[in-house]
Amino acid sequence: MQNILIVGAGNGGYALLKLMEQADYLQVTAIVDINEEAPGIIYAKEHKIPTYSDWKPLLSGNIQIIIDVTGKKEVFQELLVNRPATAVIIPGEIANLIVTLLEEKDDYIQIIDRKKMMQELIFNSIEEGMIGIDDRGIVNFFNKSAEKMTKMPREKAIGKHVHEVIGLSELPRIFETGSVELNKELTLESGTKIVTSRYPMINEEGKRIGAFAVFKDISEVLRLAEEITNLTEIQKMLEAIIHSSDDAISVVDEEGKGILINPAYTRITGFSEEEVIGRPATADISEGESIHLKVLQTKKPIRGVNLRVGKQKKEVIVNVAPIIVNSELKGSVGVIHDMTEMRGLMKELDRAKTLIRTLGLSYSLKDISGTSKQINFAIDQARLAASVPVTVLLRGEVGSGKDLFAHAIHSESPRASHPFIRVNCSALEEHLLEKELFGFEENGLSQAGLIENAVNGTIFLDEVGELTKKTQAKLLRVLREDIIIRVGGTSSIPVDVRVIASSSLNLEKAMREGTFREDFYFQLNRMPIHIPALSERKEDIPIIAEHLLVKLNQEFGRNVEGFTKEAMESLLDYNWPGNVRELENIISRSMIFLQPNDRFVEEQHLPKSMLALENNDDDEPIGTLAEQMDEMEKKVLARALKASGGNKSQTAKKLQISLRTLYYKLEKYQLV
């Protein structure tokens, strides 16, 4: 840093002071003038630069440069005599020359800055992205469009290697080879597809100093192409799709004349291209009116119309939609479905569904494990139900085995050789469930439902309490009259099918609340069977656990022989709110953690959540384990329900149980 003393604060000193303040390597330590109103003195005071009326006391300081801009020879001579040995004196003429040169330099800098600013403005205004690198591959230029397409700010891109900005960039290769590449496709890390051209940068001496690329978003090109497209171009784009379709497709122009058909169209109608192209849309109609012409008149799609087309008057279903480009109608496209083929496929589908439903496991009453009085009573009732063709209603908690009882009753009944079909009444919305149960007839198509597929066999309506009253009414007719009417149909179809229903909900309460029909309830409840909860027959747990162990050994490829005494005691102590289903889940989870050589399930393998329950109230009297488990479960349910603001769906989700199970437990503990 050079310390400077300026003697003379007139216009010259003022200009020199301003210029030197901009130089980082120069420091004006003081300015001297006998006139306190001199412009340099005023400027210096405003910028906190020391000012003096006499320069003599200042020469003893650390001054490297003294500039005389007084214009007086005697001042210069006196400064020359008294200057420090290390100081340089610059006379006024040279100082003026320096001022002039610095001013010109400033002007040139401003011109250069304006040119640079203009270049930046131009480069940042164009839609194409631009990126440049130096000879090391470092990004030294990056415009606004490049920012937008790469989704990387310019500040982060500049100074980085180009592969950190665009991983697949070929600019380093362009720099090495000096070749030019035009219109190459590339997908950026941001997902934007671009077309890019790459060029080497060569200086005046012919030396490569870098490379740059100009690229454009292809989506913008496609958008521009769509603006100038016409019906002929649309035809070309559709042609490949249309000819690969197995459905018959025909396209007409805005006047209703054929312009395109596919091979499937010729197969169904028998008309060749020569007989259709350029002809009115009515050429292929045998019976009915042209849907193409209707769509061209209304500019709205029409679907599901039955027609007869072609030389053989084939029955078809037609869907036609308008082709609109830039808000202008350009024609319409129609899809023709051959009813003959569709009926054949529907029959094949029906046969496949029936086969799948009859491939389920076959259970008998012997597969129901347990020796307790409660389960034996239920088995005796089920055996009686199997011998008579009466409607059965299975009642019990979730996971207690109602589906097993239903299958066993069917297997031991005279209907055992016929289908057993299970329907989860809570799994589908009303309109879908009705079609599944009763079948449907629409648009010339018909399909049998599950009840028809179960003819001479058994249909098991699981969780019948979830049915809507409308569906209950339709099923009541099946129970009373042994007939169904398909959805959309009008004729009655006789059916011989046995109905077994189940529910974990309180149907009597549902009747009182008006959500379950009384007549439907009494028709179902002709032979009710209560399936006892596992907590009601804990003496059966060892038998059931051993039975499940055999099944799970086969599934997991294990050879576990049994349970330790401590593990079995823990199983007996637990309350089993999820019944047999929960017991199977607990045993399967325990087997997962066994080592390959382990032969017994130990207490440590059981989930910790079922081994111990905390009781935070030491003064509360201790009841049986079952009572304490119920009390703890009630508290958990109450807290979860409160935390969810009473929203039962959120409560069930938090507790990871089904909504049906939640309703059952809330009712059990009188929390509703």
C-alpha positions in Angstrom: 0.0 0.0 0.0 1.5 3.4 -1.1 0.8 6.4 1.1 0.1 9.6 -0.9 0.1 13.3 0.1 -1.8 15.6 -2.2 -0.8 19.3 -2.1 -3.4 21.5 -3.7 -7.2 20.8 -3.4 -8.4 22.7 -6.5 -10.1 21.0 -9.4 -7.0 18.9 -10.2 -6.5 17.8 -6.7 -10.2 17.0 -6.3 -10.2 14.9 -9.5 -7.0 13.1 -8.5 -8.4 12.4 -5.0 -11.5 10.8 -6.3 -9.7 8.6 -8.8 -7.1 7.4 -6.3 -9.7 6.5 -3.8 -10.9 3.8 -6.2 -7.4 2.1 -6.3 -6.9 -0.7 -3.8 -3.1 -0.3 -3.7 -3.1 3.5 -3.1 -4.0 5.4 0.1 -4.4 9.2 0.3 -3.2 10.0 3.9 -3.9 13.7 3.6 -4.7 16.6 1.3 -3.4 20.2 1.8 -4.8 23.5 0.7 -4.8 27.0 2.3 -8.4 27.4 1.0 -10.9 25.6 3.2 -13.5 26.0 0.5 -11.5 24.2 -2.1 -13.5 21.3 -3.7 -10.9 18.7 -2.7 -11.0 19.9 1.0 -14.8 19.6 1.0 -14.7 16.2 -0.6 -12.0 14.9 1.8 -14.0 16.1 4.9 -17.1 14.3 3.6 -15.1 11.1 3.3 -13.1 11.5 6.5 -9.8 12.0 4.8 -7.4 14.3 6.9 -7.1 17.9 5.6 -4.4 20.5 6.3 -3.5 24.1 5.4 0.3 23.4 5.7 2.2 20.5 4.3 5.4 21.0 6.2 4.5 19.1 9.4 3.4 16.1 7.3 6.7 15.4 5.6 8.1 13.6 8.7 5.5 10.9 8.4 5.5 7.7 6.3 4.8 9.2 2.9 5.9 7.5 -0.3 4.4 9.8 -3.0 3.9 13.6 -2.9 1.8 15.0 -5.7 1.9 18.8 -6.3 -1.1 20.1 -8.1 -0.9 23.7 -6.9 0.7 24.8 -10.3 3.2 26.9 -8.4 7.0 26.3 -9.2 8.1 27.7 -5.8 5.9 25.2 -4.0 7.3 22.3 -6.0 10.9 23.6 -5.4 10.2 23.8 -1.7 8.7 20.3 -1.6 11.7 19.0 -3.5 14.1 20.4 -0.9 12.2 19.2 2.2 10.8 15.9 1.0 11.8 12.7 2.8 14.6 10.7 1.1 12.2 7.8 0.4 9.5 10.0 -1.1 8.8 10.7 -4.8 7.5 14.1 -5.9 5.2 14.2 -8.9 4.8 17.7 -10.4 1.5 19.1 -11.4 2.0 18.5 -15.2 2.5 14.8 -14.6 -0.3 14.7 -12.1 -2.6 16.3 -14.7 -1.5 13.7 -17.2 -2.2 10.9 -14.6 -5.6 12.4 -14.0 -6.3 12.4 -17.8 -5.1 8.9 -18.2 -7.1 7.6 -15.2 -10.2 9.4 -16.5 -9.7 7.8 -19.9 -9.2 4.4 -18.2 -12.4 4.9 -16.3 -14.2 5.7 -19.5 -12.8 2.6 -21.2 -13.8 0.5 -18.2 -17.3 1.9 -18.4 -17.5 1.2 -22.1 -16.2 -2.4 -21.5 -18.7 -2.8 -18.6 -21.5 -1.6 -20.9 -20.5 -4.0 -23.6 -20.3 -6.8 -21.1 -23.6 -5.9 -19.6 -25.1 -5.8 -23.1 -23.7 -9.2 -23.9 -25.1 -10.6 -20.6 -28.4 -9.1 -21.4 -28.5 -10.6 -24.9 -27.3 -14.1 -23.7 -29.8 -14.1 -20.8 -32.7 -13.0 -23.0 -32.5 -15.8 -25.6 -34.6 -18.9 -25.1 -31.7 -21.3 -25.9 -29.5 -22.5 -23.0 -25.8 -21.7 -23.3 -22.9 -23.1 -21.3 -19.2 -22.6 -21.8 -16.1 -24.2 -20.3 -12.4 -23.4 -20.3 -9.5 -25.7 -21.2 -9.9 -27.5 -17.8 -13.6 -28.2 -18.2 -14.5 -25.5 -15.7 -17.8 -23.7 -16.4 -17.2 -20.0 -17.1 -20.4 -19.1 -18.8 -24.0 -20.1 -17.9 -27.1 -18.1 -19.0 -30.6 -17.8 -17.6 -32.2 -20.4 -20.0 -29.5 -22.9 -18.9 -30.4 -22.2 -15.3 -34.1 -22.9 -16.1 -33.5 -26.2 -18.0 -30.9 -27.7 -15.6 -32.6 -26.3 -12.5 -29.2 -25.2 -11.2 -28.6 -21.6 -10.2 -25.8 -19.8 -12.2 -23.9 -19.0 -9.0 -23.6 -22.7 -8.2 -22.7 -23.7 -11.8 -19.9 -21.1 -12.5 -16.5 -22.4 -11.3 -17.6 -26.1 -11.2 -16.5 -28.8 -13.6 -19.1 -29.2 -16.3 -19.8 -32.9 -15.3 -21.0 -31.6 -11.9 -23.5 -29.4 -13.7 -24.5 -31.8 -16.6 -23.3 -35.3 -15.9 -23.4 -36.5 -19.5 -21.9 -33.3 -21.1 -19.6 -33.9 -24.1 -18.0 -30.5 -24.0 -14.6 -31.8 -22.6 -14.5 -34.2 -25.6 -15.3 -31.3 -28.0 -12.4 -29.3 -26.5 -10.1 -32.3 -27.0 -11.1 -33.1 -30.6 -11.9 -29.6 -31.8 -14.9 -31.1 -33.7 -18.4 -29.6 -34.0 -21.5 -31.6 -33.1 -25.0 -30.5 -34.2 -28.5 -31.4 -33.0 -27.6 -34.1 -30.5 -30.4 -35.3 -28.1 -29.7 -35.4 -24.4 -31.7 -35.8 -21.2 -30.6 -33.6 -18.4 -30.6 -34.7 -14.7 -33.6 -32.5 -14.2 -35.5 -34.7 -16.6 -35.7 -32.1 -19.4 -35.0 -33.5 -22.9 -32.9 -31.2 -25.0 -31.4 -30.9 -28.5 -27.8 -29.5 -28.2 -25.1 -28.3 -30.6 -21.5 -28.2 -29.4 -18.6 -26.0 -30.6 -14.9 -25.6 -29.7 -13.7 -22.1 -28.8 -10.6 -21.0 -30.7 -8.7 -17.7 -30.2 -7.1 -15.4 -32.8 -3.9 -17.5 -32.8 -5.8 -20.7 -33.6 -5.4 -22.2 -30.2 -8.4 -24.0 -28.5 -9.2 -22.2 -25.2 -12.5 -24.0 -24.3 -15.9 -25.2 -25.7 -19.5 -24.1 -25.5 -22.9 -25.6 -26.2 -26.2 -24.2 -27.3 -29.3 -26.3 -26.4 -33.1 -26.1 -26.6 -35.9 -27.8 -24.7 -37.5 -30.3 -27.0 -40.9 -29.9 -25.3 -41.0 -26.4 -26.6 -40.2 -27.6 -30.1 -43.0 -30.1 -29.8 -45.4 -27.4 -28.6 -44.6 -25.3 -31.6 -45.0 -28.3 -33.9 -48.5 -28.9 -32.4 -49.5 -25.4 -33.3 -48.8 -25.9 -37.0 -50.0 -29.5 -37.3 -53.0 -30.5 -39.4 -55.2 -33.5 -39.8 -52.7 -35.3 -42.1 -50.0 -35.1 -39.4 -52.5 -36.4 -36.8 -53.3 -39.3 -39.1 -49.6 -40.2 -39.3 -49.2 -40.1 -35.6 -52.3 -42.3 -35.0 -51.5 -44.8 -37.8 -49.0 -46.9 -35.9 -51.2 -47.1 -32.8 -54.3 -47.8 -34.8 -52.8 -50.6 -36.9 -51.4 -52.4 -33.8 -54.8 -52.5 -32.0 -56.9 -55.6 -31.8 -60.0 -53.5 -31.7 -61.5 -52.2 -35.0 -60.8 -48.5 -35.4 -62.1 -46.1 -38.1 -61.3 -42.4 -38.5 -63.3 -39.9 -40.6 -62.6 -36.2 -41.5 -64.8 -33.2 -40.6 -67.1 -34.0 -43.5 -67.7 -37.6 -42.3 -65.6 -39.3 -45.0 -63.3 -42.2 -44.1 -59.6 -41.5 -44.0 -58.2 -44.4 -42.0 -59.1 -47.9 -40.9 -57.0 -50.7 -39.4 -56.8 -54.5 -40.2 -59.1 -55.4 -37.3 -61.8 -53.2 -38.9 -61.5 -55.2 -42.1 -61.7 -58.5 -40.2 -64.9 -57.5 -38.3 -66.8 -55.6 -41.1 -65.4 -57.4 -44.2 -64.8 -54.0 -45.9 -61.4 -53.2 -47.4 -59.7 -49.7 -47.4 -60.8 -49.2 -51.0 -64.5 -49.6 -49.9 -64.2 -47.2 -47.0 -61.5 -44.5 -47.6 -63.1 -41.4 -49.1 -66.6 -42.7 -48.7 -69.3 -41.5 -46.2 -69.3 -42.8 -42.7 -72.6 -44.7 -43.4 -70.9 -47.1 -45.8 -70.3 -49.8 -43.2 -73.6 -49.6 -41.4 -76.0 -52.5 -41.9 -78.6 -51.6 -39.3 -78.7 -48.3 -37.4 -77.4 -44.8 -38.1 -73.8 -43.5 -38.2 -72.4 -42.5 -34.8 -69.6 -40.7 -36.6 -72.1 -38.2 -38.1 -73.8 -37.7 -34.7 -70.4 -36.9 -33.1 -69.5 -34.5 -35.8 -72.8 -32.7 -35.3 -72.6 -32.5 -31.5 -68.8 -32.4 -31.0 -69.3 -34.7 -28.0 -68.3 -38.4 -27.6 -70.9 -41.1 -27.8 -70.3 -44.5 -26.1 -71.9 -48.0 -25.9 -74.2 -47.9 -29.0 -75.3 -51.2 -30.4 -75.1 -51.5 -34.2 -74.9 -54.1 -36.9 -72.1 -53.5 -39.4 -70.5 -55.1 -42.4 -71.5 -57.6 -45.0 -72.4 -60.2 -42.4 -74.3 -57.7 -40.2 -72.2 -58.4 -37.1 -73.5 -57.2 -33.8 -71.1 -54.6 -32.3 -70.7 -52.0 -29.7 -69.4 -48.6 -30.9 -67.6 -45.8 -29.1 -66.9 -42.6 -31.0 -65.1 -39.5 -29.9 -64.4 -36.2 -31.8 -60.9 -35.1 -32.9 -60.4 -31.4 -31.9 -57.2 -29.5 -32.8 -56.8 -25.9 -31.6 -60.5 -25.8 -30.7 -61.5 -26.8 -34.3 -63.3 -30.0 -35.2 -61.1 -32.1 -37.6 -63.0 -35.4 -37.6 -63.8 -38.3 -35.3 -62.4 -41.7 -34.3 -64.5 -44.8 -33.6 -63.7 -48.0 -31.8 -65.8 -51.1 -32.6 -66.1 -54.1 -30.3 -67.2 -57.4 -31.7 -70.0 -58.7 -29.4 -69.4 -62.3 -30.6 -65.8 -62.1 -29.4 -66.8 -60.3 -26.2 -69.4 -62.9 -25.3 -66.9 -65.7 -25.8 -64.4 -63.9 -23.6 -67.0 -63.3 -20.9 -67.9 -67.0 -20.9 -64.2 -68.0 -20.6 -63.8 -65.5 -17.7 -66.9 -66.9 -16.0 -65.5 -70.5 -16.3 -62.1 -69.3 -15.0 -63.7 -67.5 -12.0 -65.8 -70.6 -11.1 -62.7 -72.8 -11.3 -60.7 -70.5 -9.1 -63.4 -70.3 -6.5 -63.7 -74.1 -6.4 -59.9 -74.6 -6.0 -59.9 -73.4 -2.3 -58.9 -75.7 0.6 -61.5 -78.1 1.8 -62.1 -78.1 5.5 -64.2 -80.5 7.6 -65.4 -80.4 11.2 -62.4 -82.6 12.1 -60.1 -79.6 11.3 -61.6 -77.6 14.1 -59.2 -78.0 17.1 -60.3 -78.1 20.7 -61.9 -80.3 23.4 -63.6 -77.6 25.5 -67.3 -77.7 26.2 -67.8 -74.5 24.3 -66.2 -75.6 21.1 -67.7 -79.1 21.2 -71.2 -77.5 21.5 -70.5 -75.3 18.4 -69.2 -78.3 16.5 -72.3 -80.3 17.3 -74.5 -77.4 16.1 -72.5 -77.2 12.9 -72.8 -81.0 12.3 -76.6 -80.6 12.7 -76.6 -77.6 10.3 -74.7 -79.7 7.7 -77.4 -82.3 7.7 -80.3 -79.9 7.0 -80.6 -77.3 4.1 -81.3 -74.4 6.5 -79.8 -70.9 6.4 -77.0 -70.6 9.1 -75.9 -67.5 10.9 -72.4 -67.8 12.4 -71.7 -65.3 15.3 -68.4 -64.6 17.0 -65.5 -62.2 17.4 -63.1 -61.4 14.6 -60.6 -64.2 14.1 -62.6 -66.8 16.0 -62.9 -69.1 12.9 -66.3 -68.4 11.4 -65.0 -69.0 7.8 -63.6 -72.4 8.9 -67.0 -73.4 10.4 -68.8 -72.2 7.2 -66.4 -74.3 5.0 -66.7 -77.3 7.3 -70.6 -77.2 7.2 -70.5 -77.1 3.4 -68.0 -80.0 3.2 -70.1 -82.2 5.4 -73.4 -81.4 3.7 -75.0 -83.1 0.6 -73.8 -80.1 -1.4 -70.1 -80.8 -0.8 -69.4 -81.7 -4.4 -70.7 -78.4 -5.6 -69.1 -74.9 -5.4 -68.4 -73.1 -2.1 -68.0 -69.4 -2.7 -67.0 -66.9 -0.1 -68.0 -63.2 -0.4 -66.5 -60.5 1.8 -69.4 -58.2 2.2 -67.3 -55.3 3.5 -64.7 -55.4 0.7 -66.6 -53.7 -2.1 -68.8 -50.7 -2.6 -72.6 -51.3 -2.9 -72.8 -51.1 -6.7 -69.8 -53.3 -7.3 -70.9 -55.8 -4.7 -74.4 -56.1 -6.3 -72.8 -56.8 -9.7 -70.6 -59.5 -8.1 -73.5 -61.1 -6.3 -76.3 -60.9 -8.8 -74.5 -60.5 -12.1 -75.4 -57.8 -14.7 -76.9 -57.1 -18.1 -75.8 -54.0 -19.9 -75.0 -52.9 -23.5 -76.0 -56.3 -24.8 -73.6 -58.1 -22.5 -74.6 -60.3 -19.6 -72.6 -62.0 -16.9 -73.6 -64.4 -14.1 -73.0 -63.3 -10.5 -71.5 -65.3 -7.6 -75.0 -66.6 -6.5 -75.5 -68.2 -9.9 -72.0 -69.6 -9.8 -72.8 -71.2 -6.5 -76.0 -73.0 -7.7 -76.4 -76.4 -6.0 -73.6 -75.4 -3.6 -73.1 -72.9 -0.8 -72.5 -69.1 -0.8 -70.8 -67.8 2.4 -71.7 -64.1 3.1 -68.9 -63.1 5.5 -69.5 -60.0 7.7 -73.1 -59.7 6.5 -73.6 -56.8 9.0 -71.7 -54.5 6.6 -74.4 -54.8 3.8 -76.5 -51.8 2.9 -80.3 -52.1 3.4 -80.8 -52.1 -0.4 -78.5 -55.2 -0.8 -80.2 -56.8 2.2 -83.5 -56.4 0.5 -82.3 -58.2 -2.7 -80.7 -61.0 -0.7 -84.0 -61.4 1.3 -85.7 -62.2 -2.0 -83.1 -64.9 -2.7 -83.7 -66.4 0.8 -87.5 -66.3 0.5 -88.2 -67.1 -3.2 -84.9 -68.7 -4.5 -84.7 -66.2 -7.4 -82.4 -63.4 -8.5 -82.6 -60.5 -10.9 -79.4 -59.4 -12.5 -78.4 -55.7 -12.2 -79.8 -54.0 -15.3 -82.0 -57.0 -16.1 -85.7 -57.6 -15.8 -86.3 -61.4 -15.8 -86.2 -63.6 -12.7 -83.6 -66.4 -12.6 -84.3 -69.4 -10.3 -81.4 -70.4 -8.1 -80.8 -73.3 -5.7 -78.2 -72.2 -3.3 -77.6 -72.6 0.4 -76.7 -69.4 2.3 -74.3 -69.3 5.3 -73.8 -65.9 6.8 -71.5 -64.5 9.5 -71.0 -61.4 11.5 -68.8 -60.1 14.3 -71.1 -57.1 14.8 -74.1 -56.8 17.2 -76.9 -57.3 14.6 -79.6 -56.8 17.3 -78.2 -53.3 18.0 -78.0 -52.6 14.3 -81.7 -53.4 14.0 -82.5 -51.0 16.8 -80.5 -48.3 15.1 -82.3 -49.0 11.8 -79.2 -50.1 9.8 -80.2 -53.8 9.6 -83.5 -55.1 8.4 -85.5 -57.1 10.9 -87.0 -59.4 8.2 -83.6 -60.1 6.8 -82.2 -60.8 10.3 -85.0 -63.3 11.1 -84.6 -65.0 7.8 -80.8 -65.4 8.4 -81.1 -66.3 12.0 -83.0 -69.6 11.5 -80.1 -71.5 12.8 -77.6 -69.4 14.8 -74.3 -70.8 15.9 -72.0 -69.0 18.3 -68.3 -69.5 17.8 -66.7 -69.1 21.2 -63.8 -66.6 21.6 -60.4 -68.0 22.4 -60.5 -66.3 25.8 -63.6 -68.4 26.6 -61.9 -71.7 25.9 -58.3 -71.3 26.9 -57.9 -75.0 27.7 -57.9 -75.5 23.9 -54.9 -73.3 23.4 -52.3 -76.1 23.6 -54.2 -78.2 21.1 -54.7 -75.3 18.7 -51.1 -74.2 19.1 -49.8 -77.7 18.2 -52.1 -77.8 15.2 -50.9 -74.4 14.0 -47.3 -75.5 14.6 -47.7 -78.3 12.1 -49.2 -76.0 9.5 -46.5 -73.3 10.0 -43.6 -75.9 9.9 -44.8 -76.8 6.4 -45.1 -73.1 5.3 -41.7 -72.1 6.7 -39.8 -75.3 6.0 -39.0 -75.8 9.7 -39.1 -78.7 12.1 -40.1 -77.0 15.4 -41.4 -79.7 17.8 -43.3 -77.7 20.3 -43.3 -75.0 23.1 -41.5 -74.8 26.4 -43.5 -74.8 29.6 -42.8 -71.1 30.1 -43.9 -70.2 26.6 -47.1 -72.2 26.9 -47.9 -70.6 30.2 -47.5 -67.2 28.5 -49.8 -68.2 25.8 -52.4 -69.4 28.4 -52.1 -66.1 30.4 -52.7 -63.9 27.4 -56.3 -62.7 26.7 -56.2 -63.1 22.9 -58.4 -60.2 21.7 -57.7 -61.3 18.1 -58.6 -65.0 18.8 -57.2 -67.9 16.8 -56.1 -65.6 14.0 -54.0 -63.6 16.5 -52.6 -66.9 18.0 -51.5 -68.0 14.5 -49.9 -64.6 13.9 -48.0 -64.7 17.3 -46.7 -68.2 16.7 -45.6 -67.4 13.1 -43.7 -64.3 14.3 -42.0 -66.3 17.0 -40.9 -68.9 14.5 -39.2 -66.3 12.4 -36.8 -65.5 15.2 -35.8 -69.1 15.9 -32.3 -70.2 15.0 -32.1 -73.1 12.4 -31.3 -75.6 15.1 -34.0 -74.5 17.6 -36.6 -77.2 18.2 -38.9 -75.4 20.7 -40.5 -72.0 20.9 -39.3 -70.4 24.1 -40.8 -67.5 26.1 -38.1 -65.2 24.8 -39.3 -65.7 21.2 -42.8 -64.4 22.0 -43.5 -60.7 21.4 -42.8 -58.6 24.5 -46.1 -56.8 24.2 -48.0 -59.9 25.3 -45.6 -61.0 28.1 -46.3 -58.2 30.5 -48.8 -55.4 31.0 -48.0 -52.4 33.2 -50.5 -51.3 35.9 -49.9 -47.7 36.8 -52.4 -47.7 39.7 -50.9 -49.7 42.6 -54.0 -49.2 44.7 -56.3 -50.7 42.2 -57.5 -54.2 43.2 -56.0 -57.0 41.2 -58.5 -59.2 39.3 -58.0 -62.2 37.1 -55.6 -62.0 34.2 -58.5 -61.9 31.8 -60.1 -59.0 33.7 -56.8 -57.0 33.8 -56.2 -57.6 30.1 -59.8 -56.4 29.3 -59.3 -53.3 31.5 -55.9 -52.5 29.9 -57.4 -52.9 26.4 -60.3 -50.7 27.3 -57.9 -47.9 28.5 -55.8 -48.2 25.3 -59.0 -47.9 23.2 -60.3 -44.9 25.2 -56.9 -43.1 24.9 -56.6 -43.8 21.2 -60.2 -42.7 20.5 -59.6 -39.4 22.5 -56.3 -38.7 20.7 -58.1 -39.1 17.3 -60.9 -36.7 18.3 -63.5 -39.5 18.2 -62.6 -40.3 14.6 -63.0 -44.1 14.5 -61.2 -44.6 11.1 -58.1 -42.7 12.4 -58.3 -44.7 15.7 -58.4 -48.0 13.8 -55.4 -46.9 11.6 -53.3 -45.9 14.7 -54.0 -49.2 16.4 -53.4 -51.1 13.2 -56.7 -53.0 13.5 -59.7 -53.2 11.1 -62.6 -50.9 11.5 -64.9 -53.8 12.1 -62.6 -55.0 15.0 -62.6 -51.5 16.5 -66.4 -51.3 16.4 -66.7 -54.7 18.1 -64.3 -53.8 20.8 -65.9 -50.3 21.4 -69.2 -52.0 21.8 -67.7 -54.7 24.0 -66.3 -52.1 26.5 -69.3 -49.8 26.1 -67.2 -47.0 24.6 -69.7 -46.0 22.0 
